């Protein structure tokens, strides 16, 4: 059906009878075959001009902008797109309790008053915000079950097999904003993030209908699994919000909790970062506690175990076709002894544009040393 948006013009003639004609409505950017039945009501400005045309006085017909925005996001590689409001998050109390328990480990920036205030009210980030566009883009799917250590090789979380999403996604988010402004004909207040802002992004994604928050704390789409990177665009325009996913599809399943090597998954769908392999191999700046070293196996950057055992991934997850995230063989199963010999220059060159650079060389070699110790090869 044809929808309306206010944009003044002097007049436009629209054919409404006669042979089938594909006519492009000025400024609308879509083709359709007009007929009297297409015309929305009420439209008092419409009046006959002659047998085959109507005369429109003041408003131009153009499609609703939200479907166009989602279509643009899909064309840029985002498989998931939904809209929610900038209302305060309903799970902020859970987040506060998580901080009070010290489960954020050494990530002190998460507990600052400024950070907490902004997570509690998205409008403190963008006062003009009326809608939040939440996006998800698929990254490579690892093997469906955790692999046993392959000798002196390491394992890297699959999101880090290709280019760093912090480098890949910003240009696409900017492109969406540019597209929206082009559709509207004017600039709009906006702010975008991809795992970089003080927001509870998985709650926003759940509210936007992209999935539910699983027991492993990941956002899970009921037909696509959880191997997605999230991004958000705060917009100073009102868009119709999508219905949230309110059902818990995890049910009685506890596979992720049982499979976690370090027991870091908590009953309230949060994680104790102090015990999480992803935190220990990426964010921990000091030595890895002795009690967790043997449980890390050969993970040297991140961990996929809780997602690999998830039934929703076993059934629905598919491989990513995003070239920028395509696996690079040397990152999927890096040779540990070779990695241990990396010089600072070699490390910087090898991981330029990669998420692995976040650990810095010191942290990376620490992880490699732990994995080599777990390999149990006396020759190393």
BALOBA-1460 file (C-alpha; in Angstrom, 3 decimals):
// residues 380
<rec num="1" residu="x" x="0.000" y="0.000" z="0.000"/>
<rec num="2" residu="x" x="1.036" y="3.549" z="-0.652"/>
<rec num="3" residu="x" x="1.992" y="5.515" z="2.452"/>
<rec num="4" residu="x" x="2.365" y="9.219" z="3.038"/>
<rec num="5" residu="x" x="5.126" y="11.505" z="4.238"/>
<rec num="6" residu="x" x="4.883" y="15.281" z="4.297"/>
<rec num="7" residu="x" x="6.872" y="16.953" z="1.562"/>
<rec num="8" residu="x" x="5.363" y="19.992" z="-0.140"/>
<rec num="9" residu="x" x="5.297" y="20.446" z="-3.908"/>
<rec num="10" residu="x" x="3.080" y="22.487" z="-6.178"/>
<rec num="11" residu="x" x="1.384" y="19.587" z="-7.983"/>
<rec num="12" residu="x" x="1.905" y="16.151" z="-9.471"/>
<rec num="13" residu="x" x="-0.164" y="14.337" z="-12.068"/>
<rec num="14" residu="x" x="-0.696" y="10.628" z="-11.390"/>
<rec num="15" residu="x" x="-2.221" y="8.320" z="-14.021"/>
<rec num="16" residu="x" x="-5.035" y="6.342" z="-12.450"/>
<rec num="17" residu="x" x="-6.683" y="4.494" z="-15.335"/>
<rec num="18" residu="x" x="-6.018" y="3.171" z="-18.779"/>
<rec num="19" residu="x" x="-3.309" y="0.621" z="-19.680"/>
<rec num="20" residu="x" x="-0.828" y="-0.718" z="-17.125"/>
<rec num="21" residu="x" x="1.818" y="1.981" z="-16.632"/>
<rec num="22" residu="x" x="4.817" y="1.914" z="-14.298"/>
<rec num="23" residu="x" x="5.050" y="5.488" z="-13.086"/>
<rec num="24" residu="x" x="7.686" y="6.805" z="-10.699"/>
<rec num="25" residu="x" x="6.274" y="9.254" z="-8.155"/>
<rec num="26" residu="x" x="8.515" y="12.361" z="-7.893"/>
<rec num="27" residu="x" x="11.012" y="12.108" z="-5.032"/>
<rec num="28" residu="x" x="9.678" y="8.738" z="-3.922"/>
<rec num="29" residu="x" x="12.189" y="6.525" z="-5.668"/>
<rec num="30" residu="x" x="9.784" y="3.626" z="-6.251"/>
<rec num="31" residu="x" x="7.788" y="2.427" z="-9.235"/>
<rec num="32" residu="x" x="4.237" y="1.158" z="-9.046"/>
<rec num="33" residu="x" x="1.154" y="0.798" z="-11.209"/>
<rec num="34" residu="x" x="-1.296" y="3.474" z="-10.006"/>
<rec num="35" residu="x" x="-4.997" y="2.783" z="-9.691"/>
<rec num="36" residu="x" x="-7.840" y="4.360" z="-7.720"/>
<rec num="37" residu="x" x="-7.640" y="1.543" z="-5.192"/>
<rec num="38" residu="x" x="-4.033" y="2.535" z="-4.383"/>
<rec num="39" residu="x" x="-4.978" y="5.923" z="-3.016"/>
<rec num="40" residu="x" x="-4.878" y="6.196" z="0.782"/>
<rec num="41" residu="x" x="-7.684" y="7.877" z="2.646"/>
<rec num="42" residu="x" x="-8.305" y="10.520" z="3.631"/>
<rec num="43" residu="x" x="-6.676" y="12.546" z="0.878"/>
<rec num="44" residu="x" x="-8.862" y="15.606" z="0.499"/>
<rec num="45" residu="x" x="-6.376" y="17.309" z="-1.799"/>
<rec num="46" residu="x" x="-7.063" y="14.845" z="-4.607"/>
<rec num="47" residu="x" x="-9.469" y="16.022" z="-7.318"/>
<rec num="48" residu="x" x="-10.016" y="14.918" z="-10.943"/>
<rec num="49" residu="x" x="-8.067" y="16.756" z="-13.624"/>
<rec num="50" residu="x" x="-9.369" y="14.724" z="-16.558"/>
<rec num="51" residu="x" x="-10.332" y="11.131" z="-17.262"/>
<rec num="52" residu="x" x="-6.919" y="9.587" z="-16.720"/>
<rec num="53" residu="x" x="-5.282" y="11.793" z="-14.087"/>
<rec num="54" residu="x" x="-5.695" y="13.132" z="-10.578"/>
<rec num="55" residu="x" x="-4.311" y="16.469" z="-9.416"/>
<rec num="56" residu="x" x="-2.522" y="16.496" z="-6.027"/>
<rec num="57" residu="x" x="-2.305" y="19.928" z="-4.453"/>
<rec num="58" residu="x" x="0.159" y="19.884" z="-1.559"/>
<rec num="59" residu="x" x="1.519" y="16.556" z="-0.349"/>
<rec num="60" residu="x" x="3.745" y="14.234" z="-2.335"/>
<rec num="61" residu="x" x="3.282" y="10.509" z="-1.876"/>
<rec num="62" residu="x" x="6.408" y="8.652" z="-0.813"/>
<rec num="63" residu="x" x="7.029" y="5.339" z="0.943"/>
<rec num="64" residu="x" x="7.388" y="5.033" z="4.698"/>
<rec num="65" residu="x" x="11.018" y="5.479" z="5.613"/>
<rec num="66" residu="x" x="11.494" y="2.623" z="8.105"/>
<rec num="67" residu="x" x="11.311" y="-0.262" z="5.586"/>
<rec num="68" residu="x" x="13.723" y="1.648" z="3.369"/>
<rec num="69" residu="x" x="16.166" y="2.011" z="6.267"/>
<rec num="70" residu="x" x="16.046" y="-1.709" z="7.022"/>
<rec num="71" residu="x" x="16.457" y="-2.533" z="3.340"/>
<rec num="72" residu="x" x="19.537" y="-0.298" z="3.220"/>
<rec num="73" residu="x" x="20.950" y="-2.011" z="6.325"/>
<rec num="74" residu="x" x="20.430" y="-5.422" z="4.732"/>
<rec num="75" residu="x" x="22.191" y="-4.256" z="1.569"/>
<rec num="76" residu="x" x="25.188" y="-3.268" z="3.708"/>
<rec num="77" residu="x" x="25.463" y="-6.769" z="5.168"/>
<rec num="78" residu="x" x="23.391" y="-6.510" z="8.347"/>
<rec num="79" residu="x" x="21.166" y="-9.580" z="8.548"/>
<rec num="80" residu="x" x="19.253" y="-8.256" z="11.556"/>
<rec num="81" residu="x" x="17.623" y="-4.838" z="11.886"/>
<rec num="82" residu="x" x="15.039" y="-3.602" z="14.357"/>
<rec num="83" residu="x" x="13.868" y="-0.403" z="16.004"/>
<rec num="84" residu="x" x="13.236" y="0.368" z="19.647"/>
<rec num="85" residu="x" x="12.651" y="3.437" z="21.790"/>
<rec num="86" residu="x" x="15.212" y="5.259" z="23.972"/>
<rec num="87" residu="x" x="13.345" y="4.333" z="27.157"/>
<rec num="88" residu="x" x="15.441" y="3.486" z="30.238"/>
<rec num="89" residu="x" x="16.456" y="-0.215" z="30.356"/>
<rec num="90" residu="x" x="14.349" y="-2.410" z="32.603"/>
<rec num="91" residu="x" x="17.341" y="-4.563" z="33.566"/>
<rec num="92" residu="x" x="19.513" y="-1.748" z="34.894"/>
<rec num="93" residu="x" x="19.162" y="-3.125" z="38.432"/>
<rec num="94" residu="x" x="20.698" y="-6.426" z="37.276"/>
<rec num="95" residu="x" x="23.613" y="-4.513" z="35.809"/>
<rec num="96" residu="x" x="24.104" y="-2.557" z="39.053"/>
<rec num="97" residu="x" x="24.071" y="-5.758" z="41.097"/>
<rec num="98" residu="x" x="26.612" y="-7.257" z="38.697"/>
<rec num="99" residu="x" x="28.912" y="-4.306" z="39.301"/>
<rec num="100" residu="x" x="28.414" y="-4.377" z="43.070"/>
<rec num="101" residu="x" x="29.407" y="-8.053" z="43.110"/>
<rec num="102" residu="x" x="32.654" y="-7.203" z="41.319"/>
<rec num="103" residu="x" x="31.803" y="-9.450" z="38.384"/>
<rec num="104" residu="x" x="33.120" y="-6.834" z="35.953"/>
<rec num="105" residu="x" x="36.621" y="-7.754" z="37.195"/>
<rec num="106" residu="x" x="39.231" y="-5.214" z="36.082"/>
<rec num="107" residu="x" x="36.961" y="-3.304" z="33.698"/>
<rec num="108" residu="x" x="36.691" y="-0.321" z="36.010"/>
<rec num="109" residu="x" x="35.359" y="2.050" z="33.344"/>
<rec num="110" residu="x" x="32.062" y="0.178" z="33.439"/>
<rec num="111" residu="x" x="31.345" y="1.269" z="37.003"/>
<rec num="112" residu="x" x="31.993" y="5.013" z="36.711"/>
<rec num="113" residu="x" x="29.077" y="7.271" z="37.618"/>
<rec num="114" residu="x" x="29.052" y="8.830" z="34.148"/>
<rec num="115" residu="x" x="28.953" y="5.418" z="32.502"/>
<rec num="116" residu="x" x="26.206" y="4.172" z="34.789"/>
<rec num="117" residu="x" x="24.031" y="7.242" z="34.230"/>
<rec num="118" residu="x" x="24.240" y="6.903" z="30.461"/>
<rec num="119" residu="x" x="23.447" y="3.206" z="30.518"/>
<rec num="120" residu="x" x="20.388" y="4.090" z="32.575"/>
<rec num="121" residu="x" x="19.127" y="6.788" z="30.216"/>
<rec num="122" residu="x" x="19.988" y="6.709" z="26.484"/>
<rec num="123" residu="x" x="18.835" y="10.317" z="26.139"/>
<rec num="124" residu="x" x="21.844" y="11.425" z="28.165"/>
<rec num="125" residu="x" x="23.865" y="10.222" z="25.171"/>
<rec num="126" residu="x" x="21.685" y="11.930" z="22.561"/>
<rec num="127" residu="x" x="19.032" y="14.246" z="24.074"/>
<rec num="128" residu="x" x="17.196" y="14.457" z="20.724"/>
<rec num="129" residu="x" x="16.977" y="10.665" z="20.400"/>
<rec num="130" residu="x" x="13.527" y="9.376" z="19.481"/>
<rec num="131" residu="x" x="14.416" y="5.966" z="18.061"/>
<rec num="132" residu="x" x="17.272" y="3.478" z="18.219"/>
<rec num="133" residu="x" x="18.070" y="1.329" z="15.193"/>
<rec num="134" residu="x" x="19.677" y="-1.931" z="16.356"/>
<rec num="135" residu="x" x="21.624" y="-4.020" z="13.868"/>
<rec num="136" residu="x" x="23.226" y="-7.442" z="13.795"/>
<rec num="137" residu="x" x="25.824" y="-8.773" z="11.365"/>
<rec num="138" residu="x" x="26.841" y="-12.412" z="11.213"/>
<rec num="139" residu="x" x="30.425" y="-13.525" z="11.814"/>
<rec num="140" residu="x" x="31.997" y="-16.918" z="11.028"/>
<rec num="141" residu="x" x="30.485" y="-19.966" z="12.667"/>
<rec num="142" residu="x" x="33.030" y="-22.201" z="14.429"/>
<rec num="143" residu="x" x="32.695" y="-26.006" z="14.618"/>
<rec num="144" residu="x" x="29.456" y="-27.068" z="16.287"/>
<rec num="145" residu="x" x="31.251" y="-28.776" z="19.169"/>
<rec num="146" residu="x" x="34.429" y="-27.690" z="20.960"/>
<rec num="147" residu="x" x="37.436" y="-29.265" z="19.339"/>
<rec num="148" residu="x" x="40.027" y="-31.150" z="21.347"/>
<rec num="149" residu="x" x="43.363" y="-29.410" z="21.407"/>
<rec num="150" residu="x" x="45.287" y="-30.102" z="18.194"/>
<rec num="151" residu="x" x="48.807" y="-30.506" z="19.492"/>
<rec num="152" residu="x" x="50.686" y="-27.239" z="19.691"/>
<rec num="153" residu="x" x="48.044" y="-25.104" z="17.999"/>
<rec num="154" residu="x" x="45.906" y="-22.441" z="19.611"/>
<rec num="155" residu="x" x="42.256" y="-21.510" z="19.266"/>
<rec num="156" residu="x" x="40.868" y="-18.045" z="18.587"/>
<rec num="157" residu="x" x="37.234" y="-16.940" z="19.018"/>
<rec num="158" residu="x" x="35.636" y="-16.970" z="15.568"/>
<rec num="159" residu="x" x="34.645" y="-13.284" z="15.583"/>
<rec num="160" residu="x" x="38.379" y="-12.512" z="15.489"/>
<rec num="161" residu="x" x="39.247" y="-14.703" z="12.488"/>
<rec num="162" residu="x" x="38.989" y="-11.791" z="10.069"/>
<rec num="163" residu="x" x="39.180" y="-8.012" z="10.210"/>
<rec num="164" residu="x" x="38.345" y="-6.065" z="13.357"/>
<rec num="165" residu="x" x="34.648" y="-5.172" z="13.346"/>
<rec num="166" residu="x" x="35.517" y="-1.870" z="15.006"/>
<rec num="167" residu="x" x="37.188" y="-0.999" z="11.697"/>
<rec num="168" residu="x" x="34.583" y="-2.587" z="9.420"/>
<rec num="169" residu="x" x="31.226" y="-1.424" z="10.809"/>
<rec num="170" residu="x" x="31.607" y="2.342" z="11.430"/>
<rec num="171" residu="x" x="31.630" y="3.223" z="7.723"/>
<rec num="172" residu="x" x="28.462" y="1.193" z="7.217"/>
<rec num="173" residu="x" x="26.739" y="2.878" z="10.134"/>
<rec num="174" residu="x" x="27.693" y="6.260" z="8.696"/>
<rec num="175" residu="x" x="26.319" y="5.142" z="5.330"/>
<rec num="176" residu="x" x="22.958" y="4.329" z="6.909"/>
<rec num="177" residu="x" x="22.777" y="7.754" z="8.547"/>
<rec num="178" residu="x" x="23.659" y="9.398" z="5.226"/>
<rec num="179" residu="x" x="20.948" y="7.357" z="3.517"/>
<rec num="180" residu="x" x="18.329" y="8.368" z="6.095"/>
<rec num="181" residu="x" x="19.235" y="12.030" z="5.782"/>
<rec num="182" residu="x" x="19.038" y="11.733" z="2.002"/>
<rec num="183" residu="x" x="15.577" y="10.207" z="2.251"/>
<rec num="184" residu="x" x="14.375" y="12.936" z="4.585"/>
<rec num="185" residu="x" x="16.103" y="15.773" z="2.801"/>
<rec num="186" residu="x" x="17.766" y="17.174" z="5.905"/>
<rec num="187" residu="x" x="20.315" y="16.259" z="8.581"/>
<rec num="188" residu="x" x="19.225" y="14.573" z="11.817"/>
<rec num="189" residu="x" x="20.822" y="14.233" z="15.252"/>
<rec num="190" residu="x" x="22.512" y="10.845" z="15.496"/>
<rec num="191" residu="x" x="25.058" y="8.818" z="17.396"/>
<rec num="192" residu="x" x="26.231" y="5.302" z="16.600"/>
<rec num="193" residu="x" x="28.107" y="2.573" z="18.432"/>
<rec num="194" residu="x" x="29.474" y="-0.872" z="17.833"/>
<rec num="195" residu="x" x="30.438" y="-2.308" z="21.204"/>
<rec num="196" residu="x" x="31.944" y="1.050" z="22.112"/>
<rec num="197" residu="x" x="29.294" y="3.033" z="23.989"/>
<rec num="198" residu="x" x="27.823" y="3.114" z="27.500"/>
<rec num="199" residu="x" x="24.640" y="1.240" z="26.594"/>
<rec num="200" residu="x" x="23.077" y="-2.114" z="27.434"/>
<rec num="201" residu="x" x="23.111" y="-3.193" z="23.810"/>
<rec num="202" residu="x" x="21.764" y="-6.713" z="24.212"/>
<rec num="203" residu="x" x="18.712" y="-5.383" z="26.033"/>
<rec num="204" residu="x" x="18.206" y="-2.859" z="23.238"/>
<rec num="205" residu="x" x="18.514" y="-5.689" z="20.702"/>
<rec num="206" residu="x" x="15.962" y="-7.782" z="22.587"/>
<rec num="207" residu="x" x="13.559" y="-4.828" z="22.731"/>
<rec num="208" residu="x" x="14.027" y="-4.286" z="18.989"/>
<rec num="209" residu="x" x="12.989" y="-7.872" z="18.268"/>
<rec num="210" residu="x" x="16.409" y="-9.201" z="17.271"/>
<rec num="211" residu="x" x="16.393" y="-12.075" z="19.768"/>
<rec num="212" residu="x" x="16.305" y="-12.966" z="23.434"/>
<rec num="213" residu="x" x="19.155" y="-12.942" z="25.950"/>
<rec num="214" residu="x" x="20.206" y="-16.529" z="26.537"/>
<rec num="215" residu="x" x="21.539" y="-18.129" z="29.676"/>
<rec num="216" residu="x" x="25.053" y="-17.677" z="28.257"/>
<rec num="217" residu="x" x="24.286" y="-13.894" z="28.107"/>
<rec num="218" residu="x" x="24.443" y="-13.877" z="24.287"/>
<rec num="219" residu="x" x="21.639" y="-12.491" z="22.159"/>
<rec num="220" residu="x" x="20.046" y="-15.445" z="20.348"/>
<rec num="221" residu="x" x="17.875" y="-15.064" z="17.268"/>
<rec num="222" residu="x" x="15.248" y="-17.839" z="17.125"/>
<rec num="223" residu="x" x="16.000" y="-18.600" z="13.459"/>
<rec num="224" residu="x" x="19.657" y="-17.621" z="13.148"/>
<rec num="225" residu="x" x="21.472" y="-18.352" z="16.430"/>
<rec num="226" residu="x" x="23.890" y="-16.084" z="18.250"/>
<rec num="227" residu="x" x="26.946" y="-15.558" z="16.053"/>
<rec num="228" residu="x" x="26.215" y="-11.867" z="15.507"/>
<rec num="229" residu="x" x="28.010" y="-8.606" z="16.179"/>
<rec num="230" residu="x" x="25.702" y="-5.806" z="17.324"/>
<rec num="231" residu="x" x="25.622" y="-2.118" z="16.439"/>
<rec num="232" residu="x" x="23.270" y="0.720" z="17.290"/>
<rec num="233" residu="x" x="22.327" y="4.059" z="15.749"/>
<rec num="234" residu="x" x="20.606" y="6.640" z="17.945"/>
<rec num="235" residu="x" x="18.323" y="8.740" z="15.740"/>
<rec num="236" residu="x" x="16.598" y="12.068" z="16.261"/>
<rec num="237" residu="x" x="13.522" y="10.919" z="14.332"/>
<rec num="238" residu="x" x="10.532" y="8.868" z="15.410"/>
<rec num="239" residu="x" x="10.280" y="5.409" z="13.834"/>
<rec num="240" residu="x" x="7.696" y="2.741" z="14.680"/>
<rec num="241" residu="x" x="9.286" y="0.352" z="17.215"/>
<rec num="242" residu="x" x="9.381" y="-3.358" z="16.462"/>
<rec num="243" residu="x" x="7.752" y="-5.783" z="18.901"/>
<rec num="244" residu="x" x="10.247" y="-7.171" z="21.430"/>
<rec num="245" residu="x" x="10.943" y="-10.854" z="21.871"/>
<rec num="246" residu="x" x="9.651" y="-11.529" z="25.367"/>
<rec num="247" residu="x" x="9.654" y="-15.320" z="25.402"/>
<rec num="248" residu="x" x="12.558" y="-17.261" z="26.900"/>
<rec num="249" residu="x" x="13.385" y="-19.962" z="24.373"/>
<rec num="250" residu="x" x="16.197" y="-21.429" z="26.489"/>
<rec num="251" residu="x" x="13.664" y="-23.361" z="28.534"/>
<rec num="252" residu="x" x="15.266" y="-25.881" z="30.868"/>
<rec num="253" residu="x" x="18.416" y="-26.241" z="28.758"/>
<rec num="254" residu="x" x="21.681" y="-25.746" z="30.663"/>
<rec num="255" residu="x" x="24.212" y="-26.940" z="28.082"/>
<rec num="256" residu="x" x="26.137" y="-23.663" z="28.052"/>
<rec num="257" residu="x" x="26.392" y="-23.576" z="31.843"/>
<rec num="258" residu="x" x="27.592" y="-27.170" z="32.003"/>
<rec num="259" residu="x" x="30.101" y="-26.757" z="29.149"/>
<rec num="260" residu="x" x="31.787" y="-23.580" z="30.399"/>
<rec num="261" residu="x" x="35.381" y="-24.599" z="31.234"/>
<rec num="262" residu="x" x="35.697" y="-22.177" z="34.149"/>
<rec num="263" residu="x" x="32.117" y="-22.082" z="35.454"/>
<rec num="264" residu="x" x="31.731" y="-18.360" z="34.803"/>
<rec num="265" residu="x" x="28.038" y="-18.358" z="33.731"/>
<rec num="266" residu="x" x="25.810" y="-17.186" z="36.572"/>
<rec num="267" residu="x" x="22.145" y="-18.089" z="37.214"/>
<rec num="268" residu="x" x="20.824" y="-14.597" z="36.404"/>
<rec num="269" residu="x" x="22.140" y="-14.561" z="32.811"/>
<rec num="270" residu="x" x="25.274" y="-12.669" z="33.648"/>
<rec num="271" residu="x" x="28.911" y="-13.724" z="33.623"/>
<rec num="272" residu="x" x="31.595" y="-13.485" z="36.274"/>
<rec num="273" residu="x" x="34.299" y="-11.897" z="34.143"/>
<rec num="274" residu="x" x="36.917" y="-12.864" z="36.732"/>
<rec num="275" residu="x" x="36.485" y="-16.471" z="35.577"/>
<rec num="276" residu="x" x="35.644" y="-15.980" z="31.888"/>
<rec num="277" residu="x" x="38.238" y="-17.150" z="29.358"/>
<rec num="278" residu="x" x="37.340" y="-14.289" z="27.030"/>
<rec num="279" residu="x" x="38.087" y="-11.768" z="29.759"/>
<rec num="280" residu="x" x="41.210" y="-13.568" z="30.937"/>
<rec num="281" residu="x" x="42.739" y="-13.769" z="27.446"/>
<rec num="282" residu="x" x="41.711" y="-10.304" z="26.211"/>
<rec num="283" residu="x" x="41.073" y="-7.805" z="28.996"/>
<rec num="284" residu="x" x="43.202" y="-9.153" z="31.863"/>
<rec num="285" residu="x" x="46.429" y="-7.180" z="31.962"/>
<rec num="286" residu="x" x="48.189" y="-9.127" z="34.698"/>
<rec num="287" residu="x" x="49.081" y="-12.793" z="35.094"/>
<rec num="288" residu="x" x="46.256" y="-15.293" z="34.634"/>
<rec num="289" residu="x" x="45.345" y="-16.846" z="38.019"/>
<rec num="290" residu="x" x="46.770" y="-20.335" z="38.472"/>
<rec num="291" residu="x" x="43.355" y="-21.868" z="39.165"/>
<rec num="292" residu="x" x="42.155" y="-21.049" z="35.647"/>
<rec num="293" residu="x" x="45.220" y="-21.789" z="33.546"/>
<rec num="294" residu="x" x="44.621" y="-25.505" z="33.085"/>
<rec num="295" residu="x" x="40.942" y="-24.874" z="32.279"/>
<rec num="296" residu="x" x="41.796" y="-22.553" z="29.409"/>
<rec num="297" residu="x" x="42.971" y="-25.398" z="27.225"/>
<rec num="298" residu="x" x="44.438" y="-23.939" z="24.060"/>
<rec num="299" residu="x" x="42.267" y="-20.820" z="23.865"/>
<rec num="300" residu="x" x="44.613" y="-17.898" z="23.266"/>
<rec num="301" residu="x" x="42.062" y="-15.204" z="22.360"/>
<rec num="302" residu="x" x="38.466" y="-15.350" z="23.501"/>
<rec num="303" residu="x" x="36.277" y="-18.448" z="23.772"/>
<rec num="304" residu="x" x="33.303" y="-19.862" z="21.828"/>
<rec num="305" residu="x" x="32.378" y="-22.858" z="23.987"/>
<rec num="306" residu="x" x="29.056" y="-21.584" z="25.368"/>
<rec num="307" residu="x" x="27.893" y="-20.791" z="21.834"/>
<rec num="308" residu="x" x="29.239" y="-23.967" z="20.254"/>
<rec num="309" residu="x" x="27.056" y="-26.159" z="22.455"/>
<rec num="310" residu="x" x="23.901" y="-24.028" z="22.141"/>
<rec num="311" residu="x" x="21.073" y="-25.962" z="20.432"/>
<rec num="312" residu="x" x="19.931" y="-22.831" z="18.622"/>
<rec num="313" residu="x" x="23.332" y="-22.552" z="16.955"/>
<rec num="314" residu="x" x="23.521" y="-26.275" z="16.271"/>
<rec num="315" residu="x" x="20.235" y="-26.024" z="14.397"/>
<rec num="316" residu="x" x="20.146" y="-22.567" z="12.852"/>
<rec num="317" residu="x" x="23.587" y="-20.934" z="12.694"/>
<rec num="318" residu="x" x="24.951" y="-20.577" z="9.161"/>
<rec num="319" residu="x" x="28.269" y="-19.400" z="7.830"/>
<rec num="320" residu="x" x="28.897" y="-15.709" z="7.305"/>
<rec num="321" residu="x" x="29.375" y="-14.486" z="3.747"/>
<rec num="322" residu="x" x="31.002" y="-11.242" z="4.898"/>
<rec num="323" residu="x" x="34.385" y="-11.093" z="3.160"/>
<rec num="324" residu="x" x="35.898" y="-8.787" z="5.768"/>
<rec num="325" residu="x" x="35.250" y="-11.399" z="8.474"/>
<rec num="326" residu="x" x="36.408" y="-14.372" z="6.374"/>
<rec num="327" residu="x" x="38.697" y="-16.716" z="8.351"/>
<rec num="328" residu="x" x="42.410" y="-16.328" z="7.864"/>
<rec num="329" residu="x" x="43.998" y="-19.774" z="8.328"/>
<rec num="330" residu="x" x="46.816" y="-18.528" z="10.534"/>
<rec num="331" residu="x" x="44.256" y="-17.109" z="12.983"/>
<rec num="332" residu="x" x="41.973" y="-20.134" z="13.222"/>
<rec num="333" residu="x" x="44.646" y="-22.538" z="14.524"/>
<rec num="334" residu="x" x="47.862" y="-20.571" z="15.059"/>
<rec num="335" residu="x" x="51.044" y="-22.555" z="15.620"/>
<rec num="336" residu="x" x="51.899" y="-21.804" z="19.252"/>
<rec num="337" residu="x" x="55.678" y="-22.233" z="19.052"/>
<rec num="338" residu="x" x="55.850" y="-19.899" z="16.062"/>
<rec num="339" residu="x" x="53.668" y="-17.358" z="17.856"/>
<rec num="340" residu="x" x="55.910" y="-17.420" z="20.906"/>
<rec num="341" residu="x" x="58.774" y="-16.210" z="18.724"/>
<rec num="342" residu="x" x="56.973" y="-13.124" z="17.373"/>
<rec num="343" residu="x" x="58.999" y="-9.924" z="17.686"/>
<rec num="344" residu="x" x="57.185" y="-6.653" z="18.426"/>
<rec num="345" residu="x" x="57.446" y="-5.676" z="14.764"/>
<rec num="346" residu="x" x="56.164" y="-9.061" z="13.564"/>
<rec num="347" residu="x" x="53.269" y="-8.948" z="16.019"/>
<rec num="348" residu="x" x="52.198" y="-5.483" z="14.847"/>
<rec num="349" residu="x" x="52.487" y="-6.471" z="11.210"/>
<rec num="350" residu="x" x="50.652" y="-9.782" z="11.590"/>
<rec num="351" residu="x" x="47.716" y="-8.396" z="13.549"/>
<rec num="352" residu="x" x="47.293" y="-5.010" z="11.919"/>
<rec num="353" residu="x" x="43.547" y="-4.580" z="11.447"/>
<rec num="354" residu="x" x="42.788" y="-7.628" z="13.605"/>
<rec num="355" residu="x" x="40.905" y="-7.837" z="16.931"/>
<rec num="356" residu="x" x="43.893" y="-9.749" z="18.327"/>
<rec num="357" residu="x" x="45.909" y="-6.563" z="18.560"/>
<rec num="358" residu="x" x="43.816" y="-5.623" z="21.597"/>
<rec num="359" residu="x" x="45.771" y="-7.989" z="23.841"/>
<rec num="360" residu="x" x="49.035" y="-6.350" z="22.836"/>
<rec num="361" residu="x" x="52.054" y="-8.561" z="22.341"/>
<rec num="362" residu="x" x="52.693" y="-9.075" z="26.052"/>
<rec num="363" residu="x" x="49.204" y="-10.412" z="26.740"/>
<rec num="364" residu="x" x="49.165" y="-12.504" z="23.574"/>
<rec num="365" residu="x" x="52.449" y="-14.243" z="24.376"/>
<rec num="366" residu="x" x="51.226" y="-14.848" z="27.942"/>
<rec num="367" residu="x" x="48.178" y="-16.643" z="26.529"/>
<rec num="368" residu="x" x="50.336" y="-18.627" z="24.120"/>
<rec num="369" residu="x" x="52.598" y="-19.734" z="26.969"/>
<rec num="370" residu="x" x="49.603" y="-20.962" z="28.995"/>
<rec num="371" residu="x" x="48.256" y="-22.883" z="25.984"/>
<rec num="372" residu="x" x="51.659" y="-24.493" z="25.405"/>
<rec num="373" residu="x" x="51.757" y="-25.554" z="29.036"/>
<rec num="374" residu="x" x="48.321" y="-27.133" z="28.661"/>
<rec num="375" residu="x" x="49.419" y="-28.970" z="25.524"/>
<rec num="376" residu="x" x="51.649" y="-31.136" z="27.693"/>
<rec num="377" residu="x" x="54.323" y="-31.505" z="25.039"/>
<rec num="378" residu="x" x="57.580" y="-31.893" z="26.933"/>
<rec num="379" residu="x" x="59.552" y="-30.878" z="23.851"/>
<rec num="380" residu="x" x="58.141" y="-27.354" z="24.167"/>
